[in-house]
Amino acid sequence: MLAASRLRQAAEYREDGLRFGIDLGTATIVLTAVDDLGTPVYWNFIRASVVRDGVVVDFQGAVRAVAQLKRTAESALRHTIGEAATAHPPAVPLSDCRACAHVLQQAGIDCRKLVDEVSAANALLAVRDGAVIDVGGGSTGVGVFTNGELRSLSDRAGGGHHLDLILAGALRIPVEEAEVRKREQGAELLSVLRPGIERVAASIGLQCANVCPGMVHLAGGALQIPGADAVIERYLGWQVKSYLHADLITPFGIAVS
């Protein structure tokens, strides 16, 4: 809730401890800032279709979006952003991971750390035993933790964009409109979206080798649909924990990393 309240509203902070994160997502690009204690200070986002399944498909478009977020943040914080961390889906090849760092560099920001999205999410959640799930626009990443150690890490295609496609087809509307409807009327459209949510649940199960990992923690913006957690819980038969403002877990986890 504190993080959500910092949208384009900078909090007071100690200048020497400010850290930044940039999340190059499929549907949005997010810039976050935390202080030396990890407390949210500021965040902002731009909706952009410059990344697909973790791969930068419009390099210059991504650079422009990050540069714009940088300028706006520097004005709000009265602080120069010299470096930031960024992240990538677990299964993305190293060459594509480096492209994320190159986007930051071209926007005038040094990449201080490149981390996978699941580990970034857990930098915030601090799950010791269980599975951390990052459901993004294009893919679903799964990390299984035991005694605080990452035991397995994987990623499979299928996420929020696929739910948009299901909704667009069912309602015979453009995909862009389906994305808005999903965000604003998700509870009313749950029955239409259920097959896509169950597909995500099946992906989670496969990535956990169909063995219950303990509590399943849902991060990412794609499943912020009222009732989606219950659908996944019933499908898998495992305990599932969802979070208010789950879309902010990975972006702020990147900054904390």
N, C-alpha and C positions, 0 to 999 in steps of 0.2 A: 504493500500500500504506500509506503514511504517512497519507493522508487517511482511508482506511477504518478505521484504528486509532483515529481521533478521534471515532468515533460515541459521543455523549453522554459523552465523556471529554476534558475540556479540557486542553490543553497549557499550559505556561508561555508567557507572551507579554509583549511590551512594550505597555503600555496605550495609549500615544499613537498607535500605528499600526494598531490593529485595524480591519478592514473586513468588512462583512457582505454576503451575497447571499441572496436568497429566490427559489427556483424554484417557480413555481405550475404544477405538472405535471398531466397528465390523471389519473394514478393516485396520485401522491404530491406533497406539498408539502415542500420541503427548505429548511432554513436552514443556511448555512455561514458560517464565520469564518476569515479568514486574517490573518497579521501583515503588517507593512510590507514584508516580503520576498516575500510571496505564499505563505508556508509554512502548510499547514493547521493550524488551531488547534482547531477544534470543528465538529461538524455533528450534525444531528438531523432526523428526518422524521416526518410523519404521513401515513398512507394516507387519502386523501379523494377523493371524486368530485364536486368542486366546479367543475372546469374541463373543458370539452369542446372539443377541437380548438383550443385556445388561447383560447377564449372563457370568461369567468367566468359560469357558469350558476347558481351559488348564492353570491351575493355575501356574505351574512351567514355562511354556512358557511365560506367562504374566510377571512373576517376572524377568525372564532373560531379556526380552525386556526393562522393566522399569530400571533395573540395568544398562543395556548398555547405555540407554539414560542419566541416571544419571552420569555415568563416563564421557561420552563425553561432557555433559554440564559443569560439574565441571572443566574439562580441559580447555574448551573454556572461561569460566567465571572466572576461578581461584577463585572459591567460592564453599564451601561445601553446598550441598543441604540437610538440616536437616529435613525440613518439606515441605509439599505441599498439596494443595487441590485436590480433584478428584470429579468425577460426575457419575451419573447413569441415565438411562431413567426413566421418572416419574412413570411408572407402575411396576417397578421391586420390588419384595418383599424385605423387610428389610434385611433378611438373605443374599440375593444376593448382596444388596448394601454394606453390611459389608465386603463381599469378595473383593470388590474393594479396600477398606481400607486395608485389610490384604495383598493384593498384594504389596501396597506401603511399608508396614511395613517389609515384607520379603525382599524387595529390599533395605532396610536401610533408609527409609524415613518415618517420622511420618506423619500421615494424620491429618492435622490441621482442615480440613472441608470437609464434604461430602454433595454435593448439587445436586439437579436434573439438568439435562442438559438444560431445558428450562429456569430455573431461572439463570443458569450460562450465557446463551446467553444474557439474558436481563440485566445482570450486565454490559454488554458492550453496548448493544443497548439503554438501558434506555427508553424503550417504556412505555408511560403512558396510552395510550388508543389504543387498537388494539390487535392483536394476534401475538405471537412469535412462529414460527414453527421451530423445530429442526428435520431435515430430515437426519437420520443416515443411516447406512448400513442395519440395521435390523428392525427399527421401526421409526414412525413419532410421535414426541411429540408436543403437542399443549398447550400453556398457553394463557389465555385471561386476559388482564389487563384493569382495569377501574380506572381512576384517580390514576394511579401508583400502585394500589393494584391488586394482583393476585386473580382473581375471580374464575377461574377454571383451572385445570391442569389434563391432561390425556395423554395417549400414546396408539397407536395401531400398530400392526405388519404391516410391509410393508415399504420398503425404497430402498436404493441403490442396495442392493443385489438382490432384486426382479427385478429391471430393468436389472441387469446383466443376470438373468435367461431368461428374455424375449429376450434379444439380442442374447444370446447363442443359444437359440432354433431357432430363426429366421435365424441366419447366420450359424447354425450348426458348432459352434466353442466351445472350452472349456470355462467354466465360467471365468477362470482367464484371458483369452484373451479378453473376452467380457468386463471385467472391464477396461482393458487398452483402448480398442476401444471406450468405453463410454467416458472416460476422454479425449482422444485425438481427437475423430471424432464425438463428440456428436451432433453438428449442422447438420452434414450430415445424421445422423441416427435418427433424431428427429421423423420422421414419423413412424419408427419402435418402438420407445420408447414411443410414445404418449399414448397408452393404459395404460402403467404402470404409467406414470406421471398423467394421469387422475384418476387412482386408488388412488394415493397419494392425489390428490385434493378432491376426494370423502371422504377420511379418514379425511382430515382437516374439511370438511363441517360437517361430523357427530360429530366430537369432539367439534365443535362450536354450536352444536344443530341446525345446518342449519340456524343459525341467524347470519347475518353479524356482525362481532365484531369490524369493523373499518378496518384500514389498516392491511393487512396480511404481516408480515415480515418473509422472508425465510432465515433461517440460516442452517448450516450443509453442508457437502460436497457432498451429494448424488444428489442434483439437480443443480450442476454447469454445466448445459447443456444449451448452447445458445438457447433461445426460450422457455425453460421450464416454466419460470415465466408467459409468455403470455398464455401458454396452461392452467395453473392453473387459471389465471385471467378469461379467457373465460369460463372455466368450472364452476367456482363458481359465476361469475358475481360480484366479489368483487375486490377492488383495491389490488394489490400485489406489494410489494417492494422487489427486489432482491439486493444482494450485491456482489461486486467484492471480491474475496477471502472469500466467505461465509464460507468455511471450517475452517477458523481461528477464527470465532466469538465465538463458544463455547469453544475451547481450551484456548483462551486468557481470555474469560469470567470466566473460572474456576480459573485462576490465580488471576484475579481481585476480585473474590468473597471472 
